[in-house]
Amino acid sequence: MNQMNKKEFDCIAIKREAQSRIYEETKDMTHQQQIEYFRNAIRKSHFREWWEQANSFTGHRIDRVS
């Protein structure tokens, strides 16, 4: 019989907590407000540099929504 090790980091639980938090913060927003919410989140995160590089490589802004 295999013993299950106690997890020190539960990826699924962290993901669900983040999804729940984002849902609560955005549930009453319009579509345009949600777009701005995620743009601001990227600007404040460690993904900012990657996002800016991705925009510069494409020659246009990839964060545009039509």
LINPELIN-V797783 format. One record per residue. N is the residue number from 1. RES is the residue in three letters. OMEGA is omega as a letter, one per 20 degrees, with the letter a starting at -180 (none if undefined). Layout:
# LINPELIN-V797783
N:RES:OMEGA  N:RES:OMEGA
This chain:
# LINPELIN-V797783
1:MET:r  2:ASN:r  3:GLN:r  4:MET:r  5:ASN:r  6:LYS:r  7:LYS:r  8:GLU:a  9:PHE:a  10:ASP:a  11:CYS:a  12:ILE:r  13:ALA:r  14:ILE:r  15:LYS:a  16:ARG:r  17:GLU:r  18:ALA:r  19:GLN:r  20:SER:r  21:ARG:a  22:ILE:r  23:TYR:a  24:GLU:a  25:GLU:a  26:THR:a  27:LYS:a  28:ASP:a  29:MET:r  30:THR:r  31:HIS:a  32:GLN:r  33:GLN:r  34:GLN:r  35:ILE:r  36:GLU:r  37:TYR:a  38:PHE:r  39:ARG:r  40:ASN:r  41:ALA:r  42:ILE:a  43:ARG:a  44:LYS:a  45:SER:r  46:HIS:r  47:PHE:a  48:ARG:a  49:GLU:r  50:TRP:a  51:TRP:r  52:GLU:r  53:GLN:r  54:ALA:r  55:ASN:a  56:SER:r  57:PHE:a  58:THR:a  59:GLY:r  60:HIS:a  61:ARG:r  62:ILE:r  63:ASP:r  64:ARG:r  65:VAL:a  66:SER:none
